[in-house]
Amino acid sequence: MRNMYAASTQLNSAAAFISAYDFHLNRVKKKLPTESAHEEAYNFATQAVRTTMYGGGRAARPLGIAKFGQAQGIASLAYSLQSYTFNTMSMMARLGREVS
């Protein structure tokens, strides 16, 4: 289960980046030279992923969980759910700070 969460987080971030890049590139392609359009689309996609997605899964788990033996799966799942909650709160705080 914990590996599915890590994979889904990575897949969601990649899909969000590609969608945002394609969306913005189609909007600015006619207005800017090709190189500038790609650079602006990349910056837009990076900002979109940064403000709408957050990390988790394997990257968010401490190495100490690997020492739990049989309970590793349960501990990793609980930690992933906790990090999901904390990442949501920190993302909302970051967005609030950027708006004000």
GUKOLPA-36704 format. One line per 2 residues: their letters; for each residue x, y, z of C-alpha. Coordinates in steps of 0.2 Angstrom, whole numbers, plus 5000, padded with zeros to 4 digits. Layout:
GUKOLPA-36704
a	X:Y:Z  ...
//
This chain:
GUKOLPA-36704
mr	5000:5000:5000  5014:5012:5004
nm	5022:5010:4987  5006:5013:4979
ya	5005:5030:4988  5022:5034:4983
as	5019:5030:4965  5002:5039:4964
tq	5010:5054:4971  5024:5054:4958
ln	5012:5050:4944  5000:5064:4950
sa	5014:5077:4950  5020:5072:4933
aa	5003:5073:4925  5000:5090:4933
fi	5016:5096:4926  5013:5090:4909
sa	4995:5096:4909  5000:5114:4915
yd	5014:5115:4903  5004:5110:4888
fh	4989:5122:4893  5001:5137:4895
ln	5011:5133:4880  4995:5133:4869
rv	4990:5150:4877  5007:5159:4874
kk	5013:5150:4858  5006:5163:4846
kl	5012:5178:4857  5030:5174:4860
pt	5044:5167:4851  5046:5148:4852
es	5060:5148:4865  5052:5161:4876
ah	5035:5152:4875  5043:5135:4881
ee	5052:5144:4895  5037:5153:4901
ay	5027:5137:4900  5040:5128:4910
nf	5039:5141:4923  5020:5141:4924
at	5020:5122:4925  5033:5122:4939
qa	5023:5135:4949  5007:5125:4946
vr	5014:5109:4952  5022:5118:4967
tt	5006:5126:4972  4994:5111:4969
my	5004:5095:4973  5015:5090:4987
gg	5027:5076:4991  5024:5060:5000
gr	5026:5042:5000  5044:5034:5001
aa	5052:5051:5001  5043:5057:5016
rp	5046:5042:5027  5061:5041:5039
lg	5073:5027:5038  5069:5021:5055
ia	5053:5014:5050  5062:5001:5040
kf	5068:4993:5057  5051:4989:5063
gq	5052:4971:5055  5034:4964:5052
aq	5026:4980:5057  5035:4990:5044
gi	5020:4990:5032  5008:4996:5045
as	5020:5009:5052  5024:5015:5034
la	5006:5017:5030  5002:5027:5046
ys	5017:5038:5042  5011:5041:5024
lq	4994:5046:5030  5001:5058:5043
sy	5013:5066:5030  4999:5068:5018
tf	4989:5078:5032  5004:5088:5036
nt	5009:5091:5018  4991:5097:5015
ms	4992:5109:5030  5009:5116:5025
mm	5004:5118:5007  4988:5128:5013
ar	5000:5139:5024  5012:5142:5010
lg	4998:5147:4998  4991:5159:5011
re	5008:5167:5014  5010:5169:4995
vs	4993:5177:4993  4995:5190:5007
//
